[in-house]
């Protein structure tokens, strides 16, 4: 039972990684990264319950996860803003398309 | 107690100053650069004071409630390097930044720069894995903003590429940190070190996987050779001060993270059991040679400097991978050395690019006669990179070579020598062509500011002095490195 948490979060992490690697659309890549990080945060949160003493979950993981979520949100916001800027230049958010347009431009 | 207050101050001061820069950017846009410069100067002085304290007491510890920050001699030296290089970059940027990015966003550029400096400091003084991760994220996102600040197609594309690759890298890094946390139940480096032997006996595979993930994440973020693909774009298309930040500081801070983790959280005898050493040595040798060979092929000066950075990262990882006293001293020394020298090279190349409007290496012929100061600085930097004895580059290679010989790996000395030759092959022709060949009609596009000239000279003098008095730095660092091997981590 204990290991089920970790197994599921690892699968979620790998799903996120697969999305990053398989999609050309930058917005989808950022979604994949968000899924990866959410999986890690779930894993940390779960550890607070697994190692709980007398039924009270350890509060430390929750504190860490909140800090992590804040910084992840900020990073994601900046990344999306930059992708939006890039899409304004090229009219697409697909990295393969952008690479092709850049090659043609040279 | 009062003396140890300096430790949080080096982090808080730039943050507060950044707040003022953002608040005052509408009403006093001209004052932001000066405010950033003065703050960085004060931080540099504070870091110098910390270095003096660490010289006496070995470790300066600050404790408040649950927060504990520790600065040993290595950390103090790194603080000094980060603040010093930031100071010279800001000095360079004072008049010239408005030429490279829209004047409207210059104050915000300084604000973001200060936040980045604060996070660099925070990573260095913190001894908690998760706080270090948080501040590495802040460093990453600030650097992306600094790259994108130029606002053209190329720099936006480079910033997106940099940010996406590094976000994936930091996701993998975070998974590794989570694995260590779940396995050991601690995030503080010294506690992790205590809990690790027991954790390894019950979940050895998890801990191994976590360490592997941390290594991969850090390798992406510090542009270790096969994973360096974001570096040339970001370095090549960003404004000159941003390029210095990327090569001199951003790449380094991730190595600092790895160095702290390997030396403080993993007991040395445990680290020796891992297959870390061969992997790191192979990767770093590949980085040294691969980076140099790719640099040789470049036609654009800034991209060449970027590939050179990828090679120099290899040197630092080589010292970390060898894991003995001499090699770690060499690594720490090379972090200092490369930050100063690459700062010189990028600032000199950047000012030549602005002065002449040229950025192709082939067009640099005769530039040295027309504009001697930047080219002389560039040449000193190039000679230091090659490792000509009185300059600083020689000392780091010397200690790395000593470390390699102590492990009985003479091949690595060969790698070091070969890379010195390669460095000479791509740096020196530029300097020779600039001074001894005549160029045709080199026009002067702008006037260099006094600040820019002074900043380049300061770095050049620092490079020569660090090289001449390298024993001062080495004697300062060596006791701290020695202590790590006695198992008394900070």
Interface residues (C-beta under 8 A of the other chain):
Chain A: X6 X13 X16 X17 X20 X26 X29 X30 X33 X36 X37 X39 X40 X43 X44 X47 X51 X61 X64 X67 X68 X71 X72 X74 X75 X78 X79 X82 X83 X85 X86 X89 X90 X98 X102
Chain B: X130 X133 X134 X137 X138 X140 X141 X144 X145 X148 X153 X156 X157 X159 X160 X163 X164 X167 X168 X171 X172 X174 X175 X178 X181 X182 X185 X187
